[in-house]
Amino acid sequence: DIVMTQSPDSLAVSLGERATINCKSSQSVLYSSDNKNYLTWYQQKPGQPPKLLIYWASTRESGVPDRFSGSGSGTDFTLTISSLQAEDVAFYYCQQYYSTPLTFGGGTKIQIK
Amino acid sequence: QVQLQESGPGLVKPSETLSLTCTVSGGSISSYYWSWIRQPPGRGLEWIGYIYFSGSTDYNPSLKRRVSISLDTSRNQFSLKLRSVIAADTAVYYCAKGRERNSAYDAFDIWGQGAMVTVSS
């Protein structure tokens, strides 16, 4: 199984400031035949299902604000919120879909400082 | 717009079988991969398995001995059965759709609201 490790576990950021979440996979999720990173990011608010934010490590899902961006390749990835808004308070999860079993990171809680 | 809705008992006794159904509305179940994912209270997400509209399946090895996923294309539904449940199977169970047609290895773009299932006598 590919183990996904997120850091930090929680993060407090002032409104309007940048938030950065890291995700590391135990093996590369870059598929050589198509040069794509099989890595996605979700946002989950209390009592709600996860919402897709980013796929292929850096492609924003339709309707997701452009303050959310994903970067990285191979085994190291980052989700950045460029200017934190109150509605961004949530848990964030990375997930690999390079191989089954599909696996998720442990989650990062974003709060307002 | 495709929507998913989980349904089934919210309470299951230990050693019995957990059964949930996901109804797909606003689109066809054809050509996509459909997954079950669970989240114990206050914890992270665990992929249980998926089924393709052809009926092929893949399961998480951690649950493979106890789980089965089936499909009813006539009703646009897919179902989860988890046998011999224990307290640790208490979780919110989500159904989810793979983003692209015919792609087993993909992100989940649509999720159901989730069904809380408690295992207790």
Interface residues (C-beta under 8 A of the other chain):
Chain A: D1 Y38 T40 Y42 Q48 P49 P50 K51 L52 Y55 E61 Y93 Q95 Y97 Y98 S99 T100 P101 L102 T103 F104 G105 G106 G107
Chain B: S35 G44 L45 E46 W47 D58 N60 P61 S62 Y94 A96 R99 A104 Y105 D106 A107 F108 D109 W111 G112 Q113 G114
